[in-house]
Amino acid sequence: MELIKIMLKSGKDASLRRFHPWVFSGAIKKIYGGEPAEGEVVAVVDNKDEFLGLGHYQIGSIAIRVFSFEEMPPDYEFWKSKFEKAIAYRKQLGIIGQSHTNVYRLIHAEGDGMPGLIMDYYNGTVVMQAHSIGMHLLREQFSTILQELLGDDLKAIYDKSEATLPHKADIVPENGYLYGKSEGGVVEEYGNKFNIDWVKGQKTGFFIDQRENRKLLADYSKGKKVCNVFGYSGGFSVFALKAGAELVHTVDSSKSAIELTDENVKLNFGDNANHEGFAMDAFDFFDSATEDYDVIILDPPAFAKHQKVLHNALQGYKRLNQRALEQIKPGGIIFTFSCSQAVSKENFRKSVFVAAANARRNVKILHQISQPTDHPISIYHPESEYLKGLVLFVE
């Protein structure tokens, strides 16, 4: 089958020659062979008709997401090879096959050479989120590949792409099972248990990307008063309690999130944990708080999903961190994060710097942290490093 060919303007091929997988609409000079449909595989060539890559076409600023820089048929064996590499990588690093952890990211979009595709593994159930129509159209093929490669370790595949697919696309997706059925369940992360609801929960059901940072928090929690802000399902709270925290408070504006946290605390500790959840706005909570916290975790949702709102996002991070810096007791520790891809490490750190100066606290950086190895960062695609974090010592 002859592919539609996308020719780039002179000089616009440089990023692809450096293996960056995005082609922006403004870089396109001509389209040969017809008008590509949303999600169609196209060949990208330079101004002299030299092959650069294969990718999925889409309507929008990012016009093509390149999944191969080699000229080869993107057939079943091609995609199977991609999955095999992703699985082998995670096995080599010990992510797959651990006795104490059975939840991890199986496919991480550009980090695994499959831009627009996310897959998370929850103790036998794979939850898929497609962020491009091209990956969405391949979902049944991916289901077959997973069944072949995972065998008895796979119980179900749930497609949760309804909210993540481009809104301009002329399709009406519905969430549902591609294979098997499993109505939620319990997973383990470093021996801690969590209820997962991938049907109703946020993202794919759990924020897997904070696994190593939750483990790090445990090192600072013994005998401490801990406040977990934007707590969602209470991941940081459970790790703090398991490490021997004196008390833990979880704050989230969502009542259902606090209910989920309470479930997870009870799942691990019964009714014996010194924990309390607060369904309220973070700033309102700080204004009314009476405890002197030793440790505060700030893990807000993405303040900036694109560059247009970057300034407002940085102001938001500054206000939030300043309030926590004003609240925490001397000698306290703050874990603070940004999961906004549009916010660079430098900009995030600058916002925290301004917050510290405004709060007039002397602050040391103990750790600069990021996402775990099952969320690999392609050296050619710096945007895949979306999670930024700082662990601060506040004098």
Helices and strands as residue ranges (DSSP letters): E 4-8, H 14-17, E 22-24, G 25-27, E 28-32, E 41-45, E 51-57, E 62-68, H 76-92, E 103-108, G 109-112, E 117-122, E 125-130, H 133-137, H 139-150, G 151-153, E 156-159, E 176-179, E 185-189, E 192-196, G 208-210, H 211-218, E 225-229, H 235-242, E 247-252, H 255-269, E 275-279, H 282-288, E 295-298, G 307-309, H 310-327, E 332-338, H 345-359, E 363-369, G 382-384, E 388-394
